[in-house]
Amino acid sequence: MAEIEFDDFMKVDIRVGTVIRAEPFPEARKPAIKLWLDFGPEIGERKTSAQITAHYDPQGLVGKQVMAVVNFPPRQIGPFMSEVLVLGVPDKEGAIVLLSPDQDVPTGGRMH
């Protein structure tokens, strides 16, 4: 993988958001969940979908803090417009586990 400069890293705006609403996304090609996240007063509410059904159900996600890239352009996912990219890593079977702070932090905080 190519090395990047610190300025390149700083262009990616990764923030902590709090899930305020989640629901199944049956129209998606692969099983997914629609998420609405609060990123605080500076960014506000944004929505996305994520293929995270192996480890999460919609009801259990409400109130969870997750990390997301907030400065990608919106992307149409079937009938749903995704505005941010939530971040995760695969478990040993390849199912996504969301990245989140290990303690409560202010909503909207930028990753350093």
N, C-alpha and C positions, 0 to 999 in steps of 0.2 A: 504494500500500500504506500502511496506517495506521502511524503511529509507535507504538512501545511504550515503556514505562518500563523502566529498568534492572532493577527488581524483577521485571517480567514475564519478562525474559530469564533471570534467576536461577532461575526456577521450572523451567526446562528443564534436566534433568540429563544432560549429554552427557559420556560417558566413553570412554576408549580400552579396547578389548577385544582379546584375542588369540584368533584362530580356533584352536580345539583339535580340531574335527571338522567335516567338511563332506561332504555327500552330495547326489546328485541328488534332485529333488522331482518325480517323474513325475506325481503326482496333481494338481499345481497346474494351474490353467486356462492360465496362461502359463508358459513355461519358467522354472524357478527352481531355486535351490540352498538346501538346509537348512543352517544354520550353528549350531554350538554355540560360544559365546564365553566366555572366562574374563575376568572383570572384577576379579580380585583378591579378597582375603579379606573386604573390606567388603560386596561385592555378590555375589560367587560366580559360578557358571556360569549363563548364560541362553542361550536358543535363539531363533532367528528364521528366516524364509525371505526370500530376496531374488531379484528378477528381474535377475540379473547375469550370465546365461550368455553374453552376447555377448563379454565380456572375460575371464571367469574360468571355470576348471574346478575341481571340488571339491578335487582333489589339490593344486593350486597355491595354494589358500587357507590351508591349514593352516600356522600360524605367523605369518600376516599380522596386523598390528595395524590395526584399523579403528575409526572413530568411530561411536558409537551413542547414541541417546536411551534411557536406562534407566528413566525414570519414567512411561512410558505404561502404561495397564492392558493386560494380556494380551489378544490378539486371536486368534480361531480362524480359521485359513487352511486350509480344507478339513479334512483329518484331523490337522492340525498346529497346535499352540498357539504363536503367536509372542509372545515376552516382551519384546523390545526392537525398536527401529527402527534398522537400520544406515543410515548417511548416505552419499549419493552425489550426483553431478551428471551431467547428460546430456552425452555427447559430441556432435559435430555431426550424427550420425545419430539421436540420442535414446537411445542405449544408456547404461546407468548405469556410471559409474566411481566406485568406492568412495573415500570420504575417509579418509585415513590420515596419521599423523604422518610427516614426512620423515626422521626418525631414530628409533631405538628409544627408547621412554619407558616408565616403569613402568606395568604393567597396572593399570587402574582409575583412572588419573589423570583428573581432571575438567577439561574445557575451560574456559578463562577468556576 
